[in-house]
């Protein structure tokens, strides 16, 4: 079961309009093959996680940093950075929401 969705944040209405963040991640893996395995691992971890706050992110990614509303993930020991916005899962009255990770693309 997927707990976090990865979404392209370059679409201000978040409708995606055909944009696929996985395509962008695949392109990054092709362009930076030395980072490919780490990006694949990041996707697997994010999709399986149910983070409620930044402390939970940090417990899984020791190099993650909160910077001005973004969560920055270091790839390849800070050689590359994956810039995201995380909308954390919420749990209320026995109901859990799915979280979202928006990838900032330029």
Secondary structure, 3 states (H helix, E strand, C coil): CCCEEEEECCCCCCCCCCCCHHHHHHHHHHHCHHHHHHHHHHHHHHHHCCCCCHHHHHHHCCCCEEECCEEEEEECCCCEEEEEEEECCCEECCEECCEEEEECCC
